[in-house]
């Protein structure tokens, strides 16, 4: 029996999916920002020039830590507004052969053999039929948690996880 999921994408769905996909970048920018902050504080405390000569390191560190969040949100908002396939009701149907996607402007049948990888986050799955392009499926599109578990089981048995 096929597992069905359907819903209308909201900005928060795309934001959460983007966070899932950008985890490495978020961690990298945060670590780099923290290192710049630490370096600026150490240099300010150790050198005579103090704050006036090292403010740019401090500002750059803060920028790298804070910048990524509004940027990801902005991109998610823009994507929801400008992507026709994210507007209207989107339906997914999963079975042993693959999954079917039906949106207002497109339909697709994807076999599990065509899926290269998948990722799971707290709020969504992303299934990749290509190394760079994935289908975002928010977990709240499913009718219940048993359906989420069933899709996770299909993905675990049919596709390698990266």
SULTADA-V581271 format. One line per field, one symbol per residue. psi: psi as a letter, one per 40 degrees, with the letter a starting at -180 (. if undefined). burial: b if it has 9 or more other ideal C-beta (glycine too) atoms within 8 Angstrom, else e. Layout:
psi=???
burial=???
This chain:
psi=hihihiihhidddddddddddeddddddddddddddddddddddddiddaddeedddddddddddddddddddddddddddehdeeiahhhihhaddaihhhideiiihhideehdiiihadeiihhheidehihhhhdedididdddddddddddddiih.
burial=eebbbebebebebbbbbbbbbbeeebeebbebbbbbbbbbbebbeebeeeeeebbebbebbbbbbebbeeebbebbbebbeeeebbbeebbbbbeeebbbbbbbeeeeebebeebebbbbbebbbbbbbeeeebbbbbbebbeeeebbebbbebbeeebebe
